[in-house]
Amino acid sequence: MQLKTRYAFSMETKLLTSVRLSAEAKRLFALLAKTLSSSQAAALELAIRAMAPREGVQ
């Protein structure tokens, strides 16, 4: 999965959201954000946007 795109989409409306992650998912999440040189929020947004079209979700 290629996620090294710029975090350029609009984040005008931000909603406070909390999730529970396993220790391994949290570790990978932090590493993904670091690899992308972005915040964890930006990394999550990118991951969701990349996965949705692959799964046929619009």
PDB file of N, CA, C, O and CB in Angstrom:
ATOM      1  N   MET A   1       0.853  -1.178   0.000  1.00  0.00           N
ATOM      2  CA  MET A   1       0.000   0.000   0.000  1.00  0.00           C
ATOM      3  C   MET A   1       0.896   1.238   0.000  1.00  0.00           C
ATOM      4  O   MET A   1       1.753   1.396   0.869  1.00  0.00           O
ATOM      5  CB  MET A   1      -0.969   0.000   1.230  1.00  0.00           C
ATOM      6  N   GLN A   2       0.691   2.090  -0.961  1.00  0.00           N
ATOM      7  CA  GLN A   2       1.473   3.324  -1.069  1.00  0.00           C
ATOM      8  C   GLN A   2       0.714   4.448  -0.368  1.00  0.00           C
ATOM      9  O   GLN A   2      -0.330   4.886  -0.853  1.00  0.00           O
ATOM     10  CB  GLN A   2       1.752   3.689  -2.569  1.00  0.00           C
ATOM     11  N   LEU A   3       1.224   4.912   0.755  1.00  0.00           N
ATOM     12  CA  LEU A   3       0.569   5.985   1.506  1.00  0.00           C
ATOM     13  C   LEU A   3       1.416   7.242   1.586  1.00  0.00           C
ATOM     14  O   LEU A   3       1.051   8.183   2.291  1.00  0.00           O
ATOM     15  CB  LEU A   3       0.238   5.513   2.898  1.00  0.00           C
ATOM     16  N   LYS A   4       2.537   7.279   0.880  1.00  0.00           N
ATOM     17  CA  LYS A   4       3.417   8.432   1.000  1.00  0.00           C
ATOM     18  C   LYS A   4       2.928   9.607   0.153  1.00  0.00           C
ATOM     19  O   LYS A   4       3.724  10.283  -0.499  1.00  0.00           O
ATOM     20  CB  LYS A   4       4.833   8.052   0.594  1.00  0.00           C
ATOM     21  N   THR A   5       1.642   9.841   0.167  1.00  0.00           N
ATOM     22  CA  THR A   5       1.082  11.001  -0.495  1.00  0.00           C
ATOM     23  C   THR A   5       1.023  12.133   0.516  1.00  0.00           C
ATOM     24  O   THR A   5       1.048  11.902   1.725  1.00  0.00           O
ATOM     25  CB  THR A   5      -0.326  10.696  -1.088  1.00  0.00           C
ATOM     26  N   ARG A   6       0.946  13.324   0.026  1.00  0.00           N
ATOM     27  CA  ARG A   6       0.871  14.472   0.924  1.00  0.00           C
ATOM     28  C   ARG A   6      -0.491  14.518   1.587  1.00  0.00           C
ATOM     29  O   ARG A   6      -1.502  14.148   0.991  1.00  0.00           O
ATOM     30  CB  ARG A   6       1.146  15.782   0.167  1.00  0.00           C
ATOM     31  N   TYR A   7      -0.501  14.969   2.804  1.00  0.00           N
ATOM     32  CA  TYR A   7      -1.727  15.135   3.573  1.00  0.00           C
ATOM     33  C   TYR A   7      -2.317  16.475   3.172  1.00  0.00           C
ATOM     34  O   TYR A   7      -2.222  17.455   3.910  1.00  0.00           O
ATOM     35  CB  TYR A   7      -1.465  15.055   5.125  1.00  0.00           C
ATOM     36  N   ALA A   8      -2.942  16.506   1.969  1.00  0.00           N
ATOM     37  CA  ALA A   8      -3.368  17.771   1.399  1.00  0.00           C
ATOM     38  C   ALA A   8      -4.884  17.942   1.351  1.00  0.00           C
ATOM     39  O   ALA A   8      -5.369  18.990   0.923  1.00  0.00           O
ATOM     40  CB  ALA A   8      -2.813  17.904   0.026  1.00  0.00           C
ATOM     41  N   PHE A   9      -5.633  16.943   1.778  1.00  0.00           N
ATOM     42  CA  PHE A   9      -7.073  17.084   1.721  1.00  0.00           C
ATOM     43  C   PHE A   9      -7.557  17.942   2.879  1.00  0.00           C
ATOM     44  O   PHE A   9      -6.844  18.141   3.863  1.00  0.00           O
ATOM     45  CB  PHE A   9      -7.754  15.712   1.742  1.00  0.00           C
ATOM     46  N   SER A  10      -8.750  18.436   2.752  1.00  0.00           N
ATOM     47  CA  SER A  10      -9.296  19.374   3.728  1.00  0.00           C
ATOM     48  C   SER A  10      -9.639  18.697   5.050  1.00  0.00           C
ATOM     49  O   SER A  10     -10.254  17.631   5.079  1.00  0.00           O
ATOM     50  CB  SER A  10     -10.529  20.047   3.164  1.00  0.00           C
ATOM     51  N   MET A  11      -9.242  19.318   6.112  1.00  0.00           N
ATOM     52  CA  MET A  11      -9.599  18.854   7.451  1.00  0.00           C
ATOM     53  C   MET A  11     -10.374  19.964   8.159  1.00  0.00           C
ATOM     54  O   MET A  11     -10.205  20.178   9.359  1.00  0.00           O
ATOM     55  CB  MET A  11      -8.325  18.448   8.270  1.00  0.00           C
ATOM     56  N   GLU A  12     -11.226  20.670   7.408  1.00  0.00           N
ATOM     57  CA  GLU A  12     -11.946  21.801   7.982  1.00  0.00           C
ATOM     58  C   GLU A  12     -12.816  21.401   9.168  1.00  0.00           C
ATOM     59  O   GLU A  12     -12.818  22.085  10.192  1.00  0.00           O
ATOM     60  CB  GLU A  12     -12.799  22.452   6.926  1.00  0.00           C
ATOM     61  N   THR A  13     -13.550  20.307   9.041  1.00  0.00           N
ATOM     62  CA  THR A  13     -14.410  19.863  10.119  1.00  0.00           C
ATOM     63  C   THR A  13     -13.745  18.678  10.798  1.00  0.00           C
ATOM     64  O   THR A  13     -13.673  17.587  10.233  1.00  0.00           O
ATOM     65  CB  THR A  13     -15.827  19.493   9.599  1.00  0.00           C
ATOM     66  N   LYS A  14     -13.269  18.895  11.992  1.00  0.00           N
ATOM     67  CA  LYS A  14     -12.613  17.828  12.743  1.00  0.00           C
ATOM     68  C   LYS A  14     -13.556  17.362  13.840  1.00  0.00           C
ATOM     69  O   LYS A  14     -14.154  18.168  14.552  1.00  0.00           O
ATOM     70  CB  LYS A  14     -11.254  18.306  13.341  1.00  0.00           C
ATOM     71  N   LEU A  15     -13.676  16.070  13.959  1.00  0.00           N
ATOM     72  CA  LEU A  15     -14.535  15.495  14.983  1.00  0.00           C
ATOM     73  C   LEU A  15     -13.676  14.726  15.977  1.00  0.00           C
ATOM     74  O   LEU A  15     -12.801  13.956  15.582  1.00  0.00           O
ATOM     75  CB  LEU A  15     -15.614  14.573  14.353  1.00  0.00           C
ATOM     76  N   LEU A  16     -13.917  14.928  17.230  1.00  0.00           N
ATOM     77  CA  LEU A  16     -13.203  14.206  18.267  1.00  0.00           C
ATOM     78  C   LEU A  16     -13.659  12.755  18.240  1.00  0.00           C
ATOM     79  O   LEU A  16     -14.846  12.467  18.389  1.00  0.00           O
ATOM     80  CB  LEU A  16     -13.438  14.845  19.668  1.00  0.00           C
ATOM     81  N   THR A  17     -12.711  11.845  18.049  1.00  0.00           N
ATOM     82  CA  THR A  17     -13.017  10.425  17.961  1.00  0.00           C
ATOM     83  C   THR A  17     -12.004   9.648  18.780  1.00  0.00           C
ATOM     84  O   THR A  17     -10.817   9.976  18.776  1.00  0.00           O
ATOM     85  CB  THR A  17     -13.019   9.945  16.491  1.00  0.00           C
ATOM     86  N   SER A  18     -12.450   8.646  19.467  1.00  0.00           N
ATOM     87  CA  SER A  18     -11.510   7.802  20.206  1.00  0.00           C
ATOM     88  C   SER A  18     -11.722   6.354  19.779  1.00  0.00           C
ATOM     89  O   SER A  18     -12.840   5.927  19.489  1.00  0.00           O
ATOM     90  CB  SER A  18     -11.695   7.963  21.755  1.00  0.00           C
ATOM     91  N   VAL A  19     -10.630   5.619  19.750  1.00  0.00           N
ATOM     92  CA  VAL A  19     -10.675   4.207  19.391  1.00  0.00           C
ATOM     93  C   VAL A  19      -9.780   3.432  20.350  1.00  0.00           C
ATOM     94  O   VAL A  19      -8.868   3.996  20.956  1.00  0.00           O
ATOM     95  CB  VAL A  19     -10.232   3.985  17.910  1.00  0.00           C
ATOM     96  N   ARG A  20     -10.043   2.162  20.479  1.00  0.00           N
ATOM     97  CA  ARG A  20      -9.191   1.292  21.281  1.00  0.00           C
ATOM     98  C   ARG A  20      -8.421   0.401  20.320  1.00  0.00           C
ATOM     99  O   ARG A  20      -9.005  -0.222  19.433  1.00  0.00           O
ATOM    100  CB  ARG A  20     -10.027   0.444  22.306  1.00  0.00           C
ATOM    101  N   LEU A  21      -7.116   0.344  20.502  1.00  0.00           N
ATOM    102  CA  LEU A  21      -6.248  -0.446  19.641  1.00  0.00           C
ATOM    103  C   LEU A  21      -5.470  -1.449  20.466  1.00  0.00           C
ATOM    104  O   LEU A  21      -5.175  -1.222  21.640  1.00  0.00           O
ATOM    105  CB  LEU A  21      -5.292   0.455  18.855  1.00  0.00           C
ATOM    106  N   SER A  22      -5.143  -2.564  19.831  1.00  0.00           N
ATOM    107  CA  SER A  22      -4.250  -3.512  20.495  1.00  0.00           C
ATOM    108  C   SER A  22      -2.875  -2.868  20.599  1.00  0.00           C
ATOM    109  O   SER A  22      -2.596  -1.878  19.922  1.00  0.00           O
ATOM    110  CB  SER A  22      -4.181  -4.877  19.721  1.00  0.00           C
ATOM    111  N   ALA A  23      -2.030  -3.417  21.428  1.00  0.00           N
ATOM    112  CA  ALA A  23      -0.673  -2.882  21.585  1.00  0.00           C
ATOM    113  C   ALA A  23       0.073  -2.913  20.250  1.00  0.00           C
ATOM    114  O   ALA A  23       0.784  -1.966  19.913  1.00  0.00           O
ATOM    115  CB  ALA A  23       0.107  -3.684  22.653  1.00  0.00           C
ATOM    116  N   GLU A  24      -0.087  -3.990  19.498  1.00  0.00           N
ATOM    117  CA  GLU A  24       0.594  -4.108  18.202  1.00  0.00           C
ATOM    118  C   GLU A  24       0.069  -3.092  17.200  1.00  0.00           C
ATOM    119  O   GLU A  24       0.855  -2.488  16.471  1.00  0.00           O
ATOM    120  CB  GLU A  24       0.428  -5.519  17.642  1.00  0.00           C
ATOM    121  N   ALA A  25      -1.242  -2.890  17.148  1.00  0.00           N
ATOM    122  CA  ALA A  25      -1.810  -1.902  16.235  1.00  0.00           C
ATOM    123  C   ALA A  25      -1.336  -0.493  16.601  1.00  0.00           C
ATOM    124  O   ALA A  25      -1.035   0.312  15.720  1.00  0.00           O
ATOM    125  CB  ALA A  25      -3.350  -1.971  16.256  1.00  0.00           C
ATOM    126  N   LYS A  26      -1.272  -0.201  17.892  1.00  0.00           N
ATOM    127  CA  LYS A  26      -0.800   1.106  18.355  1.00  0.00           C
ATOM    128  C   LYS A  26       0.652   1.333  17.967  1.00  0.00           C
ATOM    129  O   LYS A  26       1.027   2.431  17.555  1.00  0.00           O
ATOM    130  CB  LYS A  26      -0.960   1.227  19.872  1.00  0.00           C
ATOM    131  N   ARG A  27       1.480   0.275  18.101  1.00  0.00           N
ATOM    132  CA  ARG A  27       2.889   0.369  17.720  1.00  0.00           C
ATOM    133  C   ARG A  27       3.025   0.644  16.219  1.00  0.00           C
ATOM    134  O   ARG A  27       3.794   1.511  15.805  1.00  0.00           O
ATOM    135  CB  ARG A  27       3.638  -0.928  18.096  1.00  0.00           C
ATOM    136  N   LEU A  28       2.270  -0.102  15.414  1.00  0.00           N
ATOM    137  CA  LEU A  28       2.317   0.086  13.962  1.00  0.00           C
ATOM    138  C   LEU A  28       1.782   1.460  13.562  1.00  0.00           C
ATOM    139  O   LEU A  28       2.303   2.100  12.649  1.00  0.00           O
ATOM    140  CB  LEU A  28       1.515  -1.014  13.258  1.00  0.00           C
ATOM    141  N   PHE A  29       0.750   1.894  14.247  1.00  0.00           N
ATOM    142  CA  PHE A  29       0.146   3.199  13.998  1.00  0.00           C
ATOM    143  C   PHE A  29       1.165   4.316  14.222  1.00  0.00           C
ATOM    144  O   PHE A  29       1.299   5.218  13.396  1.00  0.00           O
ATOM    145  CB  PHE A  29      -1.081   3.405  14.904  1.00  0.00           C
ATOM    146  N   ALA A  30       1.874   4.248  15.334  1.00  0.00           N
ATOM    147  CA  ALA A  30       2.892   5.254  15.637  1.00  0.00           C
ATOM    148  C   ALA A  30       4.031   5.213  14.617  1.00  0.00           C
ATOM    149  O   ALA A  30       4.521   6.257  14.185  1.00  0.00           O
ATOM    150  CB  ALA A  30       3.446   5.042  17.053  1.00  0.00           C
ATOM    151  N   LEU A  31       4.453   4.000  14.233  1.00  0.00           N
ATOM    152  CA  LEU A  31       5.523   3.878  13.234  1.00  0.00           C
ATOM    153  C   LEU A  31       5.084   4.391  11.868  1.00  0.00           C
ATOM    154  O   LEU A  31       5.868   5.014  11.153  1.00  0.00           O
ATOM    155  CB  LEU A  31       5.972   2.424  13.118  1.00  0.00           C
ATOM    156  N   LEU A  32       3.831   4.128  11.509  1.00  0.00           N
ATOM    157  CA  LEU A  32       3.312   4.617  10.236  1.00  0.00           C
ATOM    158  C   LEU A  32       3.327   6.138  10.197  1.00  0.00           C
ATOM    159  O   LEU A  32       3.753   6.728   9.205  1.00  0.00           O
ATOM    160  CB  LEU A  32       1.891   4.094   9.999  1.00  0.00           C
ATOM    161  N   ALA A  33       2.870   6.771  11.256  1.00  0.00           N
ATOM    162  CA  ALA A  33       2.868   8.234  11.313  1.00  0.00           C
ATOM    163  C   ALA A  33       4.294   8.775  11.227  1.00  0.00           C
ATOM    164  O   ALA A  33       4.549   9.763  10.539  1.00  0.00           O
ATOM    165  CB  ALA A  33       2.187   8.724  12.608  1.00  0.00           C
ATOM    166  N   LYS A  34       5.212   8.126  11.924  1.00  0.00           N
ATOM    167  CA  LYS A  34       6.612   8.567  11.884  1.00  0.00           C
ATOM    168  C   LYS A  34       7.193   8.406  10.483  1.00  0.00           C
ATOM    169  O   LYS A  34       7.880   9.298   9.987  1.00  0.00           O
ATOM    170  CB  LYS A  34       7.456   7.777  12.899  1.00  0.00           C
ATOM    171  N   THR A  35       6.917   7.265   9.844  1.00  0.00           N
ATOM    172  CA  THR A  35       7.402   7.005   8.486  1.00  0.00           C
ATOM    173  C   THR A  35       6.867   8.041   7.504  1.00  0.00           C
ATOM    174  O   THR A  35       7.576   8.473   6.595  1.00  0.00           O
ATOM    175  CB  THR A  35       6.999   5.595   8.033  1.00  0.00           C
ATOM    176  N   LEU A  36       5.621   8.431   7.694  1.00  0.00           N
ATOM    177  CA  LEU A  36       4.996   9.426   6.817  1.00  0.00           C
ATOM    178  C   LEU A  36       5.347  10.862   7.206  1.00  0.00           C
ATOM    179  O   LEU A  36       4.962  11.810   6.521  1.00  0.00           O
ATOM    180  CB  LEU A  36       3.491   9.253   6.834  1.00  0.00           C
ATOM    181  N   SER A  37       6.073  11.014   8.301  1.00  0.00           N
ATOM    182  CA  SER A  37       6.393  12.345   8.837  1.00  0.00           C
ATOM    183  C   SER A  37       5.116  13.162   9.029  1.00  0.00           C
ATOM    184  O   SER A  37       5.033  14.322   8.626  1.00  0.00           O
ATOM    185  CB  SER A  37       7.371  13.094   7.897  1.00  0.00           C
ATOM    186  N   SER A  38       4.141  12.535   9.645  1.00  0.00           N
ATOM    187  CA  SER A  38       2.861  13.206   9.853  1.00  0.00           C
ATOM    188  C   SER A  38       2.345  12.896  11.253  1.00  0.00           C
ATOM    189  O   SER A  38       2.934  12.106  11.991  1.00  0.00           O
ATOM    190  CB  SER A  38       1.827  12.774   8.781  1.00  0.00           C
ATOM    191  N   SER A  39       1.259  13.522  11.590  1.00  0.00           N
ATOM    192  CA  SER A  39       0.610  13.229  12.864  1.00  0.00           C
ATOM    193  C   SER A  39      -0.103  11.883  12.754  1.00  0.00           C
ATOM    194  O   SER A  39      -0.316  11.371  11.655  1.00  0.00           O
ATOM    195  CB  SER A  39      -0.391  14.361  13.260  1.00  0.00           C
ATOM    196  N   GLN A  40      -0.464  11.325  13.889  1.00  0.00           N
ATOM    197  CA  GLN A  40      -1.214  10.078  13.864  1.00  0.00           C
ATOM    198  C   GLN A  40      -2.592  10.303  13.246  1.00  0.00           C
ATOM    199  O   GLN A  40      -3.111   9.418  12.565  1.00  0.00           O
ATOM    200  CB  GLN A  40      -1.348   9.498  15.283  1.00  0.00           C
ATOM    201  N   ALA A  41      -3.183  11.454  13.468  1.00  0.00           N
ATOM    202  CA  ALA A  41      -4.483  11.758  12.864  1.00  0.00           C
ATOM    203  C   ALA A  41      -4.370  11.761  11.342  1.00  0.00           C
ATOM    204  O   ALA A  41      -5.232  11.218  10.652  1.00  0.00           O
ATOM    205  CB  ALA A  41      -5.014  13.123  13.366  1.00  0.00           C
ATOM    206  N   ALA A  42      -3.311  12.369  10.821  1.00  0.00           N
ATOM    207  CA  ALA A  42      -3.110  12.413   9.372  1.00  0.00           C
ATOM    208  C   ALA A  42      -2.863  11.015   8.820  1.00  0.00           C
ATOM    209  O   ALA A  42      -3.379  10.668   7.758  1.00  0.00           O
ATOM    210  CB  ALA A  42      -1.935  13.338   9.017  1.00  0.00           C
ATOM    211  N   ALA A  43      -2.077  10.208   9.534  1.00  0.00           N
ATOM    212  CA  ALA A  43      -1.799   8.842   9.088  1.00  0.00           C
ATOM    213  C   ALA A  43      -3.074   8.008   9.059  1.00  0.00           C
ATOM    214  O   ALA A  43      -3.285   7.228   8.130  1.00  0.00           O
ATOM    215  CB  ALA A  43      -0.759   8.183  10.000  1.00  0.00           C
ATOM    216  N   LEU A  44      -3.914   8.164  10.059  1.00  0.00           N
ATOM    217  CA  LEU A  44      -5.171   7.425  10.094  1.00  0.00           C
ATOM    218  C   LEU A  44      -6.079   7.858   8.951  1.00  0.00           C
ATOM    219  O   LEU A  44      -6.689   7.021   8.287  1.00  0.00           O
ATOM    220  CB  LEU A  44      -5.879   7.627  11.440  1.00  0.00           C
ATOM    221  N   GLU A  45      -6.167   9.152   8.724  1.00  0.00           N
ATOM    222  CA  GLU A  45      -6.991   9.679   7.630  1.00  0.00           C
ATOM    223  C   GLU A  45      -6.506   9.125   6.286  1.00  0.00           C
ATOM    224  O   GLU A  45      -7.314   8.707   5.457  1.00  0.00           O
ATOM    225  CB  GLU A  45      -6.956  11.233   7.619  1.00  0.00           C
ATOM    226  N   LEU A  46      -5.204   9.124   6.076  1.00  0.00           N
ATOM    227  CA  LEU A  46      -4.645   8.584   4.831  1.00  0.00           C
ATOM    228  C   LEU A  46      -4.929   7.099   4.685  1.00  0.00           C
ATOM    229  O   LEU A  46      -5.293   6.642   3.601  1.00  0.00           O
ATOM    230  CB  LEU A  46      -3.143   8.827   4.777  1.00  0.00           C
ATOM    231  N   ALA A  47      -4.769   6.348   5.752  1.00  0.00           N
ATOM    232  CA  ALA A  47      -5.012   4.910   5.710  1.00  0.00           C
ATOM    233  C   ALA A  47      -6.476   4.612   5.378  1.00  0.00           C
ATOM    234  O   ALA A  47      -6.762   3.728   4.571  1.00  0.00           O
ATOM    235  CB  ALA A  47      -4.629   4.265   7.051  1.00  0.00           C
ATOM    236  N   ILE A  48      -7.384   5.334   5.988  1.00  0.00           N
ATOM    237  CA  ILE A  48      -8.818   5.143   5.719  1.00  0.00           C
ATOM    238  C   ILE A  48      -9.129   5.482   4.265  1.00  0.00           C
ATOM    239  O   ILE A  48      -9.829   4.734   3.583  1.00  0.00           O
ATOM    240  CB  ILE A  48      -9.678   6.018   6.669  1.00  0.00           C
ATOM    241  N   ARG A  49      -8.609   6.605   3.798  1.00  0.00           N
ATOM    242  CA  ARG A  49      -8.876   7.023   2.422  1.00  0.00           C
ATOM    243  C   ARG A  49      -8.250   6.087   1.392  1.00  0.00           C
ATOM    244  O   ARG A  49      -8.790   5.932   0.297  1.00  0.00           O
ATOM    245  CB  ARG A  49      -8.366   8.429   2.204  1.00  0.00           C
ATOM    246  N   ALA A  50      -7.132   5.465   1.721  1.00  0.00           N
ATOM    247  CA  ALA A  50      -6.496   4.510   0.808  1.00  0.00           C
ATOM    248  C   ALA A  50      -7.249   3.179   0.803  1.00  0.00           C
ATOM    249  O   ALA A  50      -7.375   2.544  -0.243  1.00  0.00           O
ATOM    250  CB  ALA A  50      -5.024   4.284   1.205  1.00  0.00           C
ATOM    251  N   MET A  51      -7.744   2.761   1.950  1.00  0.00           N
ATOM    252  CA  MET A  51      -8.398   1.467   2.053  1.00  0.00           C
ATOM    253  C   MET A  51      -9.819   1.487   1.503  1.00  0.00           C
ATOM    254  O   MET A  51     -10.258   0.493   0.925  1.00  0.00           O
ATOM    255  CB  MET A  51      -8.414   1.016   3.487  1.00  0.00           C
ATOM    256  N   ALA A  52     -10.542   2.575   1.664  1.00  0.00           N
ATOM    257  CA  ALA A  52     -11.939   2.649   1.258  1.00  0.00           C
ATOM    258  C   ALA A  52     -12.147   2.309  -0.227  1.00  0.00           C
ATOM    259  O   ALA A  52     -13.011   1.486  -0.528  1.00  0.00           O
ATOM    260  CB  ALA A  52     -12.477   4.034   1.544  1.00  0.00           C
ATOM    261  N   PRO A  53     -11.397   2.903  -1.168  1.00  0.00           N
ATOM    262  CA  PRO A  53     -11.637   2.545  -2.567  1.00  0.00           C
ATOM    263  C   PRO A  53     -11.302   1.076  -2.869  1.00  0.00           C
ATOM    264  O   PRO A  53     -11.972   0.437  -3.680  1.00  0.00           O
ATOM    265  CB  PRO A  53     -10.820   3.452  -3.475  1.00  0.00           C
ATOM    266  N   ARG A  54     -10.273   0.552  -2.218  1.00  0.00           N
ATOM    267  CA  ARG A  54      -9.914  -0.857  -2.431  1.00  0.00           C
ATOM    268  C   ARG A  54     -11.034  -1.795  -1.997  1.00  0.00           C
ATOM    269  O   ARG A  54     -11.219  -2.868  -2.570  1.00  0.00           O
ATOM    270  CB  ARG A  54      -8.632  -1.199  -1.672  1.00  0.00           C
ATOM    271  N   GLU A  55     -11.770  -1.378  -0.986  1.00  0.00           N
ATOM    272  CA  GLU A  55     -12.875  -2.194  -0.465  1.00  0.00           C
ATOM    273  C   GLU A  55     -14.218  -1.835  -1.109  1.00  0.00           C
ATOM    274  O   GLU A  55     -15.253  -2.401  -0.757  1.00  0.00           O
ATOM    275  CB  GLU A  55     -12.974  -2.029   1.048  1.00  0.00           C
ATOM    276  N   GLY A  56     -14.190  -0.898  -2.048  1.00  0.00           N
ATOM    277  CA  GLY A  56     -15.422  -0.502  -2.739  1.00  0.00           C
ATOM    278  C   GLY A  56     -16.347   0.375  -1.917  1.00  0.00           C
ATOM    279  O   GLY A  56     -17.555   0.412  -2.149  1.00  0.00           O
ATOM    280  N   VAL A  57     -15.770   1.084  -0.951  1.00  0.00           N
ATOM    281  CA  VAL A  57     -16.549   1.971  -0.086  1.00  0.00           C
ATOM    282  C   VAL A  57     -16.418   3.395  -0.580  1.00  0.00           C
ATOM    283  O   VAL A  57     -15.316   3.878  -0.839  1.00  0.00           O
ATOM    284  CB  VAL A  57     -16.090   1.864   1.386  1.00  0.00           C
ATOM    285  N   GLN A  58     -17.553   4.064  -0.707  1.00  0.00           N
ATOM    286  CA  GLN A  58     -17.514   5.463  -1.175  1.00  0.00           C
ATOM    287  C   GLN A  58     -18.170   6.371  -0.173  1.00  0.00           C
ATOM    288  O   GLN A  58     -18.236   7.582  -0.388  1.00  0.00           O
ATOM    289  CB  GLN A  58     -18.202   5.610  -2.537  1.00  0.00           C
TER     290      GLN A  58
END
